């Protein structure tokens, strides 16, 4: 068996000496670098199993290098070591895939235990990969190969083989239902039903009837018994879309169903069973809703036994070309037309836009562009919707007038955090999109829903959020 190889990236000579001694005493091969750039290059050109990575390096921040280390051929496990413990840094490290986050004041025993656990995990993972035949993941309509998307697909593969409840989070339009269906298609339940519950469109007055069913005569209009959606998912998958919109009055009863897999239809004297696998999705922060008593904490704990957080399209722009190509080819095929090409400027425009509506907005945009260039062989920026071209131009003008915006020139102003800046840019782009959407649809709500792909309740919520007057 090949000897484990360890890489230490740290400029603290005393720390490096201690780690070198510890690793060699365990009989492992070890190399070190005092430079972040050199360490990343070493990880890219050599196979290492584990990397000890310092946060504060002379040439950069170790946390920011985590994605690049994850993309290296061996995809080593990364143990963050820092002399300045920070809760936010620890959270970021774990979210970026670090194996562990250890302060330099920790004992050698603790560091050695973390190393051995990481090596044990890799050995077991390799053994499992060898012993099991590799089956290609069924990922219909999920396009792209960026590192962030691949990480999500790896989670889909893991989730598909378990029976744990899964919570898929992400902004509107990131493809949460596509990922839910991918989990179902790759699971042992693939031959059974995939039942979708749109919680945002679930009327509170009849929610329990729709979910659990009812007997004949239970209420006015119940002229015959009805099987609920929970029972329809028996043997298959129950998908709660926009679970954050599930009425509080229903959450308690659904929690019991989730625990017992038994429920009583309205008006019935007997309980029935439903063996379903639960997948839920939301674009809301459920933890904040729990803090505001808008969502039950016990239900949240049950929902997120396994979590997949989908990245927005602006964080995986490498996938835009493949997404655009696949959607355009499908449009050409459905309309019996020859495949169309992209001009370089068209692709540049796609990359320059922020896509507040994510993949769904991109798909709808390509439908519009295809219609505008129906009998032309190549797509140009002029074929894009006006609101997108306007937004790209506005961004371009803002960037060329940097001294006046307070971010490029040193005017004694404090820069916001990158998170706050991204949120501000995203919020502004989302508001402009909604304004252009309502203008394009001439304030016709059904048409706006059709163009944007948003549900009626979600569109109203966004209009309210950005204080855009809704048509009567």
Secondary structure as UniProt FT lines:
FT   STRAND          5..9
FT   HELIX           13..25
FT   TURN            26..27
FT   STRAND          29..33
FT   HELIX           36..45
FT   STRAND          50..54
FT   STRAND          56..57
FT   TURN            58..59
FT   STRAND          60..61
FT   HELIX           62..65
FT   HELIX           66..71
FT   TURN            73..74
FT   STRAND          77..82
FT   HELIX           87..95
FT   TURN            96..97
FT   STRAND          100..103
FT   TURN            104..105
FT   HELIX           108..131
FT   TURN            140..141
FT   HELIX           147..160
FT   STRAND          166..169
FT   TURN            172..173
FT   HELIX           176..185
FT   TURN            188..191
FT   STRAND          194..198
FT   HELIX           199..201
FT   HELIX           204..206
FT   HELIX           207..212
FT   STRAND          213..214
FT   TURN            216..217
FT   TURN            220..221
FT   STRAND          226..227
FT   HELIX           229..232
FT   TURN            233..235
FT   STRAND          237..241
FT   HELIX           243..245
FT   HELIX           248..260
FT   STRAND          262..263
FT   STRAND          272..273
FT   STRAND          277..282
FT   HELIX           286..291
FT   TURN            292..293
FT   HELIX           297..303
FT   TURN            304..305
FT   STRAND          306..309
FT   HELIX           313..315
FT   HELIX           317..319
FT   HELIX           320..334
FT   TURN            335..336
FT   STRAND          341..342
FT   HELIX           344..352
FT   TURN            356..357
FT   HELIX           358..372
FT   TURN            373..375
FT   STRAND          378..379
FT   HELIX           381..383
FT   HELIX           386..400
FT   HELIX           402..405
FT   HELIX           418..440
FT   TURN            441..443
FT   HELIX           445..452
FT   HELIX           456..465
FT   TURN            466..467
//
